[in-house]
């Protein structure tokens, strides 16, 4: 067990380091240095200002020095300074990230509950019609774009019926609606994978043995099938983090919420490279952290993981 | 219910009490329109062991499952299954839940997949008591003691330790014991045993069946023993019910069926199961002749933590045009040996000779050439054939890969191969799904021969087939050997089949070849203690003694 955990954590750190290196190299591939690019939107800048700013941000140093200095900065929480505001990138992000986290976490919880509801109803209902209807929900959820559903709800709730303000005002609806919009979208892949793996589980002989023991349908589902099918669903849940973050940005924009969405938009439009760098690093880290959590939780669901020869991710078994 | 005077007088006169289970005119149809069981009558007395024999598709499993109410949703059931005053055929799912596990139990076919892989053994045994709480309430400690007692009862060592283990930490035999413990835990009146040992080695099969027999006798449980293996059936049952095409062909005591089989189908089953008429090829074997395939001191060490000699100094030779069989239980190293001989696996030590040539050091290209003459037929024809390809393309694949002939020649060769394996020419355009298991195995053999193989390694090639199909494939293999002078290395745990097809036999145990010799010698006069144990475990004692007395 200890070895498994150490391996997973080591891998996670390696991935973050590689991600950081790739980001750094990508910046070097830009036609010019970040300062020049940033200032090029301004029509009248003299070379002295550019040089001055370059020196200030350290872009005049040799590449290796820049790389090592930036890498070293990571350990102290220093991810550079925003070109636009001059504020530390870390501060710029941490100032708004709370609202995004609240949105993403609530949407995630909604997604899990929705997915579970779909699977429970589809598996345990006796009505063939209801099952058919429920089975078609996940594809529908996946097909509806986040921004479209957001705009439609905004149109109906705010403009037609006037029950919700156009801008976030701290009311229940102004948080619940964006959460719902994002949650619906994220629930689709989780429900689809869970349905599929529940299906696989139900085709295994041990389900018959359980029935022969006298277990009822709900006993089999909640005490056996769900735990067996949980692994793949958890894996896909880890992967939806990307969707969740991207969806948060879109949702925030649609509902005019402050958060990472606004910062991302601003960083990209003003070509604030250090800020973009920081955001990409944050996304990569969140992704890695969530997937690390999934890897560490996996053996709790399926004890066979620890027995397999320690090589490769448990996902290899999950497919 | 009115009791007539005649009824009152009857019990004293009749030696038999009312049957425990009475199936009357049972019919099971699937939505697709196929009739799996078409009007079956069957009775079962308390404490009686009835073997339900038949090939796959005979309806025996459907019949057994309808007693448990475990038919798929698409099945339509009619007729009556009277069990102790209730008609099981008309029971609701909820009512059935109270009967299953408590009064009717199941010992399933495949112990490997019949336990929940993510729950501990202890919780899965204890579950039965949690599901049926109507008895006395048990504390956690009492429950634990009860589970340990059950595990001890089925002969599981260190039961305390097993409670916390997961199914993947147990061997197949132990898993089946756990399943037997579960089935017997509430002492059901009827037990359905659905091919309970077909996935186990003969030695394990014997010990598991001993436990099973003992418990059934001890608790007076009536057993419906579903099997395709007549040898096992005759060893363990009181009565044999032979099924074919959804109806009962024969239903009599074991002795009567063995002595005077009435149905023509039973006669054929008995013929195939009776091993006494084998040993024909052994006589024809030429003691001389060159080796087509030879192993010299093969060793394979899989290094996973502890050094483990999976194959340890194995040497033997297979003469041109003969069949050599490797037997032994799972984990004995026979498949690893075969893989090394095929050069699919590199031996740690030792030499492999094919037709006298050392092929141990062959590189990728050399191996490719080797596989034109040395081919593998795998155990499971279902997964060995690409389901998306047509049979024509499956068989032609080696020809295309080796660039052996043009389009026209290819087509001709495929037809020739189909004829050699006795498949109709129209099978060429079918896909694997449309063929039966036996036909698929024929396709696999045809593919192995396509590039001109002279030696075939058959790894449990018949294990997935039922007895009569096995017999047909065996006949085909013998015919091909005669016509094409093929050499076979045959890997099997089924001693009946081995005795019938082999010229020479090698017995493997824990990576070592403990005994080799001509088939008649090994089966007639085994030298090694383990060989004797293997032969002793081989089911069919009653069949053999019958065959012996007939001579």
Interface residues (C-beta under 8 A of the other chain):
Chain A: X204 X205 X206 X208 X209 X210 X211 X212 X213 X214 X215 X216 X217 X219 X224 X227 X228 X301 X302 X303 X304 X307 X309
Chain B: X68 X70 X93 X94 X97 X98 X99 X100 X101 X102 X104 X105 X106 X108 X109 X110 X113 X114 X115 X116 X117 X118 X119 X127 X128 X131 X132 X166 X168 X169 X179 X182 X183 X192 X304
